[in-house]
Structure formats: structure tokens, C-alpha cells
């Protein structure tokens, strides 16, 4: 479980992001994105599987509808979080096809009747291999899955009146996508980028240079204020990583 942090407030383009420590939540973290017209999305980050992958539960308190981003496992834990927040799951969004990010998608979709959206079609080979990945790494319960809809660069998703953009960011996997909300300066990057690090490229079909290009050419243009939830570990911002990341910082790559 990530370390609990005290409440923080930050104004971003007239929006307010509030991070509040709430000990009775599965992660102890609740994030509220508030827009100028007073609509809001709430986000709870729930680590699952022995790999402690950050599943995000996002919902609109107004409609009660929500989505899971990267439900990697522990289906009942995730569904309990939705129930505790009175959330009806209306979709699953996947950033890529690795077991710890997509392992529970098929079961949750079966239980809720919701569609599975993403990742890019180039990760279907991984989605077809979830059960074999589980046997290899000793993680049970994951099921192979075919999405209802694949995502491509430039696609748009919507929840509670909030628009989310999609960028295709291959490198860690060939079909990896990043989902972001430009207005709220908030993104879900899967295993492309971490606080102080980047995704592994030593897996089959990984490509180190492609990953660097995805980060610098697709993510950095979204702005230094863009906050991100990584697949594992604590949150950060693109600006912080450009300033200090030992793999893709501007000083390392000789960028200004």
C-alpha cells in the first residue's frame, strides 16, 4: 500500500485537484478533479496483485457512473471499492495487455456487462496470453480477453462530461496507450513512465528507443503540469520527470 500523504491542494488552469488521505479506502487516497462548471470526477487508486499495480477507479458523483482503468486482478476487491462509493461501472479502459493491468477485465466485464475499451490492437497477442502469463509468474485468476473496442492515437473517451484523449505510446509494449484529461491536467500512463524511471523494454516486443520517443514526443507536449498515475508506485508530473528523471530528463537527453 502506498504511503498515506496529507491533504494537498493545487490550482491547475482554474481547476482544483484535491488529494486527501482517507484511511478507510483500500489505498487511503482519493483524488477529486473539479472543473469550472462545478462538475467533478473522483478517483481512487487501488493497488492489486502481488505486483501492486495501480488500478484507478474514476467516477462522477453526479451520475454515479464510473470506469476502472487497468483492473489487473483481485476482482472482488475492486468491485467492493465500487460498491463502497456507490459507483456503477460502465466501462473498463486498458492501457496495455500485461497480466497485472488487464487480468481482471474479462471477469469484471462479465459481472457488470460493461465494455472493455483499449488498448491498441497491437497488444492483442498479450491479451491472448494473460492466463499463460499468470502461470509463469504465479498469479492466478487472470483471464484472456478481447476488447469491445481498440484504441488508436487521437481517440477520445468520455466520463461524466469530461473528455479524455488517447495517445499511442509503444515501447514497453507495442500497443500501449496513455489516457489523459487535458483540462484537468491528469493522465494514466500505465507502464510507460514512473516517478524517477521508465517502463521495462526487455520483455518480448519491447523497444527502448521507441519508448523514449513515445515519452518525449507524445507525453512531454501535453505540458509540464500534467499529473500522472503510473502503473506502479507514486504519482508525479511530467515537469518533475523532465527535471529529474535519470532516463528521460531534459539534461540526460540534452533537451531544453
C-alpha positions as CSV (number, residue, x, y, z in Angstrom):
1,X,0.0,0.0,0.0
2,X,1.4,3.4,-0.9
3,X,2.3,5.7,2.0
4,X,-0.5,8.0,3.1
5,X,0.1,11.6,2.4
6,X,-1.6,14.7,4.0
7,X,-4.2,16.6,2.0
8,X,-2.8,18.7,-0.7
9,X,-4.4,21.4,-2.9
10,X,-3.2,22.7,-6.2
11,X,-4.8,25.0,-8.7
12,X,-4.3,24.0,-12.3
13,X,-5.8,26.1,-15.1
14,X,-8.7,27.2,-12.8
15,X,-9.3,23.6,-11.8
16,X,-8.7,22.2,-8.4
17,X,-7.1,18.8,-7.7
18,X,-7.5,17.7,-4.1
19,X,-5.6,14.8,-2.7
20,X,-7.0,13.6,0.6
21,X,-5.8,10.8,2.9
22,X,-8.8,8.6,3.7
23,X,-7.6,5.6,5.7
24,X,-10.8,3.5,5.2
25,X,-10.3,3.4,1.5
26,X,-8.3,0.5,0.0
27,X,-5.4,2.8,-0.8
28,X,-6.0,5.7,1.5
29,X,-6.0,8.1,-1.4
30,X,-8.9,9.9,-3.0
31,X,-8.4,12.5,-5.8
32,X,-11.1,14.9,-6.8
33,X,-10.9,16.7,-10.2
34,X,-13.2,19.7,-10.2
35,X,-14.0,21.7,-13.4
36,X,-15.1,25.4,-13.7
37,X,-18.8,24.3,-14.2
38,X,-18.6,22.5,-10.8
39,X,-18.9,19.0,-12.2
40,X,-16.4,16.6,-10.7
41,X,-14.7,13.3,-11.1
42,X,-13.4,11.4,-8.2
43,X,-10.5,9.0,-8.5
44,X,-9.4,6.2,-6.1
45,X,-6.2,4.3,-6.7
46,X,-6.3,0.7,-5.7
47,X,-3.1,-1.4,-5.8
48,X,-3.8,-5.0,-6.9
49,X,-1.9,-8.3,-7.4
50,X,1.5,-9.1,-5.8
51,X,3.0,-6.6,-8.2
52,X,1.0,-3.8,-6.6
53,X,-0.4,-2.4,-9.9
54,X,-2.3,0.8,-9.6
55,X,-5.9,0.2,-10.7
56,X,-7.8,3.5,-10.9
57,X,-11.5,3.8,-10.2
58,X,-12.9,7.0,-11.7
59,X,-16.5,8.1,-11.3
60,X,-18.9,11.0,-11.5
61,X,-20.6,11.7,-8.1
62,X,-23.4,13.3,-10.1
63,X,-24.3,10.3,-12.2
64,X,-22.8,7.6,-10.1
65,X,-21.2,6.1,-13.2
66,X,-17.5,5.1,-13.3
67,X,-14.8,3.2,-15.0
68,X,-11.9,1.1,-14.0
69,X,-8.5,1.8,-15.6
70,X,-6.3,-1.3,-15.7
71,X,-8.1,-3.7,-13.5
72,X,-5.2,-6.2,-13.1
73,X,-6.6,-8.6,-10.6
74,X,-8.4,-9.1,-7.3
75,X,-11.8,-8.6,-8.8
76,X,-13.8,-8.7,-5.6
77,X,-11.5,-6.1,-4.0
78,X,-12.2,-3.8,-7.0
79,X,-15.9,-4.4,-7.0
80,X,-16.1,-3.7,-3.3
81,X,-14.4,-0.3,-3.8
82,X,-17.0,0.5,-6.5
83,X,-19.8,-0.6,-4.1
84,X,-18.5,1.4,-1.2
85,X,-18.5,4.5,-3.4
86,X,-21.9,3.7,-4.9
87,X,-20.4,3.5,-8.3
88,X,-22.0,1.7,-11.3
89,X,-19.1,0.5,-13.6
90,X,-19.9,1.5,-17.2
91,X,-16.6,0.7,-18.8
92,X,-13.1,-0.7,-18.4
93,X,-10.2,1.2,-20.0
94,X,-6.9,-0.6,-20.6
95,X,-3.5,1.0,-21.2
96,X,-1.8,-2.3,-22.3
97,X,-2.1,-6.0,-22.3
98,X,0.1,-7.2,-19.5
99,X,-1.4,-9.6,-16.9
100,X,-1.2,-7.1,-13.9
101,X,-3.1,-4.5,-15.9
102,X,-5.7,-6.5,-17.7
103,X,-6.1,-9.7,-15.7
104,X,-9.5,-8.9,-14.1
105,X,-11.0,-7.1,-17.2
106,X,-12.9,-10.2,-18.5
107,X,-14.4,-11.1,-15.2
108,X,-15.5,-7.6,-14.3
109,X,-17.0,-7.1,-17.7
110,X,-18.9,-10.4,-17.4
111,X,-20.2,-9.3,-13.9
112,X,-21.1,-5.7,-14.8
113,X,-22.0,-6.1,-18.5
114,X,-19.7,-3.1,-19.3
115,X,-17.5,-2.8,-22.4
116,X,-13.7,-3.2,-22.4
117,X,-12.0,-0.3,-24.3
118,X,-8.4,-0.4,-25.2
119,X,-5.6,-0.9,-25.6
120,X,-4.3,-0.6,-29.2
121,X,-4.8,-3.7,-31.3
122,X,-1.1,-4.3,-31.3
123,X,-1.4,-5.7,-27.8
124,X,-4.0,-8.3,-28.5
125,X,-1.2,-11.0,-28.5
126,X,-0.6,-10.1,-24.8
127,X,-4.3,-10.2,-24.0
128,X,-4.5,-13.7,-25.5
129,X,-1.6,-14.7,-23.2
130,X,-2.9,-13.5,-19.8
131,X,-3.6,-17.0,-18.5
132,X,-0.1,-18.2,-19.6
133,X,1.5,-15.1,-18.0
134,X,-0.3,-15.9,-14.7
135,X,1.0,-19.4,-14.7
136,X,4.5,-18.2,-15.4
137,X,4.5,-15.6,-12.6
138,X,2.3,-17.5,-10.1
139,X,-0.6,-15.0,-10.3
140,X,-3.9,-16.8,-10.5
141,X,-7.3,-15.6,-11.7
142,X,-6.4,-13.7,-14.8
143,X,-8.4,-14.4,-18.0
144,X,-7.6,-13.9,-21.6
145,X,-9.7,-11.1,-23.1
146,X,-10.6,-9.4,-26.4
147,X,-11.7,-5.8,-26.0
148,X,-15.0,-4.5,-27.2
149,X,-13.1,-1.7,-28.9
150,X,-9.5,-1.0,-29.6
151,X,-8.0,2.5,-29.2
152,X,-5.8,4.4,-31.6
153,X,-3.9,7.7,-31.4
154,X,-6.2,10.6,-31.2
155,X,-9.3,8.8,-29.9
156,X,-11.5,10.4,-27.3
157,X,-13.2,8.9,-24.3
158,X,-15.8,10.5,-22.1
159,X,-17.0,10.1,-18.5
160,X,-19.3,12.5,-16.7
161,X,-18.9,15.2,-19.3
162,X,-15.1,15.1,-19.0
163,X,-13.2,14.3,-22.2
164,X,-10.2,12.1,-22.2
165,X,-7.6,12.0,-25.0
166,X,-5.6,9.0,-26.1
167,X,-2.1,8.8,-27.4
168,X,-0.4,5.6,-28.7
169,X,2.9,5.2,-26.8
170,X,4.6,2.0,-27.9
171,X,7.9,0.8,-26.4
172,X,7.0,-1.0,-23.2
173,X,4.5,-3.0,-25.3
174,X,3.7,-2.3,-29.0
175,X,0.0,-1.5,-28.2
176,X,0.4,0.7,-25.1
177,X,-1.8,3.8,-24.9
178,X,-1.9,6.7,-22.4
179,X,-5.2,8.2,-21.4
180,X,-5.3,11.9,-20.3
181,X,-7.6,14.7,-19.4
182,X,-6.1,17.9,-20.8
183,X,-8.4,20.3,-18.9
184,X,-7.7,18.7,-15.5
185,X,-4.0,18.1,-16.3
186,X,-4.3,14.4,-15.3
187,X,-3.2,11.3,-17.0
188,X,-2.9,7.5,-16.7
189,X,0.3,6.3,-18.2
190,X,0.4,2.6,-17.4
191,X,4.0,1.3,-17.5
192,X,5.3,4.0,-19.9
193,X,6.7,6.3,-17.2
194,X,7.3,6.2,-13.5
195,X,8.4,8.7,-10.9
196,X,12.2,8.6,-11.4
197,X,12.1,5.8,-14.0
198,X,10.6,4.4,-17.2
199,X,9.0,1.2,-18.3
200,X,10.9,-2.0,-19.0
201,X,11.7,-2.8,-22.6
202,X,13.4,-6.2,-22.0
203,X,10.0,-8.0,-22.5
204,X,9.1,-9.6,-25.8
205,X,8.5,-6.8,-28.5
206,X,9.8,-4.1,-26.1
207,X,11.7,-1.3,-27.8
208,X,13.8,1.1,-25.7
209,X,14.2,3.8,-28.4
210,X,10.6,3.6,-29.2
211,X,9.7,4.1,-25.5
212,X,12.0,7.2,-25.3
213,X,10.4,8.6,-28.4
214,X,6.9,7.9,-27.0
215,X,7.6,9.8,-23.8
216,X,9.4,12.8,-25.4
217,X,7.2,13.1,-28.5
218,X,3.8,12.1,-27.2
219,X,3.8,12.9,-23.4
220,X,6.0,15.9,-22.9
221,X,3.9,18.1,-25.4
222,X,0.9,17.6,-23.1
223,X,2.5,20.0,-20.6
224,X,4.7,20.1,-17.5
225,X,1.7,20.5,-15.2
226,X,0.3,17.1,-16.4
227,X,0.0,14.9,-13.3
228,X,0.2,11.1,-13.9
229,X,-0.8,7.9,-12.2
230,X,1.8,5.3,-13.2
231,X,1.2,1.6,-13.2
232,X,3.2,1.1,-10.1
233,X,4.4,3.5,-7.3
234,X,3.7,7.1,-6.6
235,X,2.3,9.9,-8.8
236,X,4.4,12.6,-10.3
237,X,4.2,15.3,-13.1
238,X,5.7,15.4,-16.5
239,X,7.5,18.6,-15.4
240,X,9.1,16.8,-12.4
241,X,10.3,14.0,-14.6
242,X,11.7,16.3,-17.3
243,X,13.7,18.0,-14.5
244,X,14.9,14.9,-12.6
245,X,14.3,11.6,-14.3
246,X,17.5,9.7,-14.9
247,X,16.3,8.1,-18.1
248,X,14.3,10.8,-19.9
249,X,15.1,14.1,-18.1
250,X,15.9,17.0,-20.3
251,X,19.5,17.1,-19.0
252,X,20.0,13.4,-19.8
253,X,18.6,13.7,-23.3
254,X,20.2,17.2,-23.9
255,X,16.8,18.8,-24.4
256,X,15.8,22.4,-23.4
